[in-house]
Amino acid sequence: MLITPTKKFWEVFRSTNGALSCCESLFIMQAAALAPKGIYIECGVAYGKSAISALQILKEYENGKDDVRFILVDPLFDDIEIAKSVEKTVCSITEKLIPRCYEGAYSTKIIPQHEKYSYAMLDSGDHEQTILDEFYLIKDRMVSGGVIVMHDLDSQYIRVREVYNMFLATGNYEEIIPDWKSIEAYAEENNLEDGTNQSWHHSELKHPKFVGALKRK
């Protein structure tokens, strides 16, 4: 059954600047729902569209939100005002997980700071060398059942598909297959891409679907 968010979520999501379609947001929710409790990281947050999508679903520990870390990484956070704005946007959706924006940090410096992750979003601006570096840093740090989401898959960035296949080639990961038919039907039924989604992601398409996910065995 398709996991769907509240009306308030869509109001916040569509008014947030970024490069993510509503269909892609919906798939991120389906993938994030499979992630176990633990440490979560997003690399390449920009203004928070994908972060709030995952945050709708990611689990908190029974004894409180302080035991769950949601790490947000983007060089944009060199600007403290942007970092504060992203945290405010993310927290406006739910307070079950408190995010932390790492000011001006790069994913390659933050990923090694933790031994294990339960959820990771890889969408750093450099889809050439950085995505390769992230692969080598995180491939053995995902817990069993941990979920990795990758944006710009099968778009103009060829390296993203190469790295996706590299995860599969380790033998330790399996694909999370999107139900794009149901996702797109929901988007159409609710008129989600009616021109009010503030996204610059493949604006020539009504429903961009350039996102994929893997689960650690």
The 8 nearest C-alpha neighbors of each residue, nearest first, counted from 0:
[[1, 2, 181, 3, 29, 178, 182, 185],
 [2, 0, 3, 29, 181, 182, 25, 178],
 [1, 3, 29, 0, 28, 4, 25, 32],
 [2, 4, 1, 5, 25, 28, 29, 185],
 [5, 3, 8, 6, 2, 55, 9, 7],
 [6, 4, 8, 7, 9, 3, 10, 55],
 [5, 7, 9, 8, 10, 4, 11, 3],
 [8, 6, 10, 5, 9, 11, 92, 4],
 [9, 7, 5, 11, 6, 10, 12, 4],
 [8, 10, 12, 6, 11, 7, 13, 5],
 [9, 11, 7, 8, 13, 12, 14, 6],
 [10, 12, 8, 14, 9, 13, 15, 7],
 [13, 11, 9, 15, 14, 10, 8, 48],
 [12, 14, 196, 15, 10, 197, 11, 9],
 [13, 15, 11, 12, 197, 196, 10, 16],
 [16, 14, 12, 13, 197, 11, 48, 17],
 [17, 15, 197, 198, 46, 14, 18, 48],
 [16, 18, 198, 19, 46, 48, 15, 199],
 [17, 19, 200, 198, 199, 20, 16, 48],
 [20, 18, 200, 198, 17, 23, 21, 48],
 [21, 19, 23, 22, 207, 24, 206, 198],
 [20, 22, 24, 23, 25, 191, 19, 192],
 [23, 21, 25, 24, 20, 182, 183, 206],
 [24, 22, 26, 20, 25, 21, 208, 210],
 [23, 25, 21, 27, 22, 26, 52, 20],
 [26, 24, 22, 28, 23, 27, 21, 29],
 [25, 27, 29, 23, 28, 24, 30, 22],
 [26, 28, 24, 30, 25, 29, 31, 53],
 [29, 27, 31, 25, 26, 30, 53, 52],
 [28, 30, 26, 32, 27, 31, 2, 25],
 [31, 29, 27, 32, 28, 33, 26, 212],
 [32, 30, 28, 33, 34, 29, 53, 57],
 [31, 33, 29, 30, 56, 34, 28, 57],
 [34, 32, 31, 30, 35, 146, 29, 144],
 [33, 35, 145, 31, 146, 32, 117, 118],
 [36, 34, 117, 37, 145, 33, 144, 58],
 [37, 35, 58, 59, 117, 34, 60, 38],
 [36, 38, 117, 67, 35, 39, 116, 68],
 [37, 39, 116, 68, 117, 67, 69, 40],
 [38, 40, 118, 69, 117, 116, 119, 68],
 [41, 39, 70, 119, 69, 71, 118, 120],
 [40, 42, 120, 71, 119, 72, 70, 44],
 [43, 41, 72, 121, 123, 122, 106, 44],
 [42, 44, 123, 122, 73, 45, 72, 124],
 [43, 45, 47, 73, 42, 46, 72, 41],
 [46, 44, 47, 43, 73, 17, 75, 48],
 [47, 45, 85, 17, 44, 16, 48, 15],
 [46, 48, 50, 44, 49, 45, 85, 51],
 [49, 47, 50, 51, 12, 17, 46, 15],
 [48, 50, 52, 51, 47, 53, 24, 44],
 [51, 49, 47, 52, 53, 48, 54, 44],
 [50, 52, 54, 89, 53, 49, 48, 47],
 [53, 51, 49, 50, 54, 24, 55, 28],
 [54, 52, 50, 55, 28, 51, 56, 31],
 [53, 55, 51, 56, 57, 52, 50, 96],
 [56, 54, 53, 52, 51, 57, 28, 93],
 [55, 57, 54, 32, 53, 28, 31, 58],
 [58, 56, 54, 31, 53, 32, 55, 59],
 [59, 57, 36, 56, 60, 35, 34, 32],
 [58, 60, 64, 67, 36, 61, 95, 96],
 [59, 61, 62, 63, 64, 66, 67, 36],
 [60, 62, 63, 59, 64, 66, 58, 36],
 [63, 61, 60, 64, 66, 59, 65, 67],
 [62, 64, 65, 60, 61, 66, 59, 67],
 [63, 65, 66, 96, 67, 95, 59, 60],
 [66, 64, 67, 63, 68, 97, 96, 62],
 [67, 65, 64, 63, 60, 68, 62, 59],
 [68, 66, 65, 64, 37, 38, 59, 69],
 [69, 67, 38, 39, 70, 66, 98, 37],
 [68, 70, 39, 98, 40, 99, 38, 71],
 [69, 71, 40, 99, 98, 68, 39, 41],
 [70, 72, 100, 41, 99, 40, 101, 44],
 [73, 71, 42, 101, 43, 100, 41, 44],
 [72, 74, 43, 75, 44, 76, 104, 105],
 [75, 73, 103, 76, 104, 77, 105, 102],
 [76, 74, 73, 77, 78, 103, 45, 81],
 [75, 77, 102, 103, 78, 82, 74, 73],
 [78, 76, 103, 102, 75, 74, 79, 104],
 [77, 79, 76, 81, 80, 75, 82, 102],
 [80, 78, 82, 81, 76, 77, 83, 102],
 [79, 81, 83, 82, 78, 84, 76, 85],
 [82, 80, 84, 78, 79, 83, 76, 85],
 [81, 83, 76, 79, 85, 80, 84, 100],
 [84, 82, 80, 86, 81, 85, 87, 79],
 [83, 85, 81, 87, 82, 86, 80, 88],
 [86, 84, 88, 82, 87, 83, 46, 47],
 [85, 87, 83, 89, 88, 84, 90, 82],
 [86, 88, 84, 90, 85, 89, 91, 83],
 [89, 87, 85, 91, 86, 90, 84, 92],
 [88, 90, 86, 51, 91, 87, 92, 85],
 [91, 89, 87, 92, 93, 94, 88, 86],
 [92, 90, 88, 89, 93, 87, 94, 11],
 [93, 91, 90, 89, 8, 51, 94, 88],
 [92, 94, 90, 95, 91, 55, 89, 96],
 [93, 95, 96, 90, 97, 92, 91, 64],
 [94, 96, 93, 64, 97, 59, 63, 58],
 [97, 95, 64, 94, 98, 67, 59, 69],
 [96, 98, 94, 95, 69, 99, 90, 64],
 [99, 97, 69, 70, 96, 86, 100, 71],
 [98, 100, 70, 71, 101, 69, 97, 86],
 [99, 101, 71, 102, 82, 72, 70, 98],
 [100, 102, 72, 104, 71, 99, 103, 76],
 [103, 101, 76, 77, 104, 100, 82, 79],
 [104, 102, 77, 74, 76, 75, 101, 73],
 [103, 105, 74, 102, 101, 73, 72, 106],
 [106, 104, 107, 108, 74, 73, 109, 72],
 [105, 107, 109, 108, 42, 110, 72, 104],
 [108, 106, 105, 109, 110, 133, 132, 111],
 [107, 109, 106, 105, 110, 111, 104, 112],
 [108, 110, 106, 112, 111, 107, 105, 104],
 [109, 111, 112, 106, 107, 108, 113, 136],
 [112, 110, 113, 109, 108, 136, 114, 107],
 [113, 111, 109, 110, 114, 108, 115, 107],
 [114, 112, 111, 115, 110, 116, 109, 140],
 [113, 115, 140, 112, 111, 116, 141, 110],
 [116, 114, 140, 141, 113, 142, 117, 38],
 [115, 117, 141, 38, 118, 39, 142, 140],
 [116, 118, 145, 37, 38, 142, 39, 35],
 [119, 117, 39, 146, 145, 116, 147, 34],
 [120, 118, 147, 40, 41, 39, 148, 146],
 [119, 121, 41, 148, 147, 42, 149, 122],
 [122, 120, 149, 42, 123, 148, 119, 41],
 [121, 123, 43, 150, 42, 149, 120, 124],
 [124, 122, 43, 42, 125, 121, 126, 130],
 [123, 125, 126, 43, 122, 129, 73, 130],
 [126, 124, 127, 129, 123, 128, 130, 122],
 [125, 127, 130, 124, 129, 158, 156, 159],
 [126, 128, 125, 129, 158, 130, 131, 159],
 [129, 127, 131, 130, 132, 126, 125, 158],
 [130, 128, 132, 131, 125, 127, 133, 126],
 [129, 131, 133, 126, 132, 128, 127, 134],
 [132, 130, 134, 128, 129, 133, 162, 135],
 [131, 133, 129, 134, 135, 130, 128, 136],
 [134, 132, 130, 136, 131, 135, 137, 129],
 [133, 135, 131, 132, 136, 137, 138, 130],
 [134, 136, 132, 133, 137, 138, 131, 139],
 [137, 135, 133, 134, 138, 132, 110, 111],
 [136, 138, 140, 134, 139, 135, 133, 141],
 [137, 139, 134, 140, 135, 136, 141, 166],
 [140, 138, 137, 141, 136, 135, 142, 115],
 [139, 141, 115, 137, 138, 114, 116, 142],
 [142, 140, 116, 145, 115, 139, 117, 138],
 [143, 141, 145, 117, 115, 116, 144, 140],
 [142, 144, 215, 145, 216, 141, 214, 117],
 [145, 143, 215, 214, 216, 142, 34, 146],
 [144, 146, 117, 142, 215, 34, 143, 141],
 [147, 145, 214, 118, 34, 213, 117, 119],
 [146, 148, 119, 213, 212, 120, 118, 214],
 [149, 147, 212, 120, 211, 121, 119, 146],
 [150, 148, 121, 211, 210, 120, 212, 122],
 [149, 151, 210, 152, 122, 209, 211, 148],
 [152, 150, 209, 154, 210, 153, 156, 149],
 [151, 153, 209, 210, 150, 154, 159, 160],
 [154, 152, 160, 209, 151, 157, 155, 156],
 [153, 155, 151, 156, 152, 209, 157, 159],
 [154, 156, 157, 153, 151, 152, 158, 159],
 [157, 155, 154, 158, 159, 126, 151, 153],
 [156, 158, 159, 160, 155, 161, 153, 154],
 [159, 157, 161, 160, 156, 127, 162, 126],
 [158, 160, 162, 161, 157, 152, 156, 163],
 [161, 159, 163, 162, 158, 152, 157, 153],
 [160, 162, 158, 164, 159, 163, 165, 157],
 [161, 163, 165, 159, 164, 160, 158, 166],
 [164, 162, 160, 166, 165, 161, 159, 167],
 [163, 165, 167, 161, 162, 166, 168, 160],
 [164, 166, 162, 168, 167, 163, 161, 169],
 [165, 167, 163, 164, 168, 169, 172, 162],
 [168, 166, 164, 172, 165, 169, 170, 173],
 [167, 169, 165, 170, 166, 164, 171, 172],
 [170, 168, 171, 167, 166, 165, 172, 138],
 [171, 169, 168, 167, 172, 166, 173, 216],
 [170, 172, 169, 216, 215, 167, 173, 166],
 [173, 171, 215, 167, 214, 216, 170, 213],
 [174, 172, 214, 213, 167, 215, 175, 216],
 [173, 175, 213, 176, 212, 214, 172, 167],
 [174, 176, 213, 212, 177, 214, 173, 30],
 [175, 177, 174, 178, 212, 211, 213, 179],
 [178, 176, 179, 175, 26, 211, 29, 182],
 [179, 177, 180, 181, 182, 176, 26, 1],
 [178, 180, 182, 177, 181, 183, 22, 26],
 [179, 181, 183, 178, 182, 184, 177, 185],
 [182, 180, 184, 179, 183, 178, 185, 1],
 [183, 181, 179, 185, 184, 180, 22, 186],
 [182, 184, 186, 185, 180, 181, 179, 187],
 [183, 185, 181, 187, 186, 182, 188, 180],
 [186, 184, 188, 182, 183, 187, 189, 181],
 [185, 187, 183, 191, 189, 184, 188, 190],
 [186, 188, 190, 184, 185, 189, 183, 191],
 [189, 187, 185, 186, 190, 184, 191, 183],
 [188, 190, 186, 191, 187, 185, 184, 192],
 [191, 189, 187, 188, 192, 193, 186, 185],
 [190, 192, 186, 189, 193, 21, 187, 196],
 [193, 191, 194, 190, 196, 205, 195, 21],
 [194, 192, 191, 190, 195, 196, 205, 187],
 [193, 195, 192, 196, 197, 191, 205, 13],
 [194, 196, 193, 197, 13, 192, 14, 191],
 [197, 195, 13, 198, 194, 192, 14, 193],
 [198, 196, 16, 13, 14, 195, 15, 17],
 [197, 199, 18, 17, 200, 196, 19, 16],
 [198, 200, 18, 202, 201, 17, 197, 19],
 [199, 201, 18, 198, 202, 19, 20, 207],
 [202, 200, 203, 204, 199, 207, 18, 198],
 [201, 203, 204, 200, 199, 205, 198, 207],
 [202, 204, 201, 205, 200, 207, 206, 199],
 [205, 203, 202, 206, 207, 201, 200, 208],
 [204, 206, 207, 192, 203, 202, 201, 20],
 [205, 207, 204, 208, 22, 20, 183, 192],
 [208, 206, 204, 20, 209, 205, 201, 22],
 [209, 207, 23, 210, 206, 22, 20, 179],
 [210, 208, 152, 151, 207, 154, 153, 150],
 [209, 211, 150, 152, 149, 151, 208, 23],
 [212, 210, 149, 148, 152, 150, 209, 213],
 [211, 213, 148, 175, 147, 149, 174, 30],
 [212, 214, 174, 147, 175, 173, 146, 172],
 [215, 213, 146, 173, 172, 145, 144, 216],
 [214, 216, 172, 144, 145, 143, 171, 146],
 [215, 143, 172, 171, 144, 214, 173, 145]]
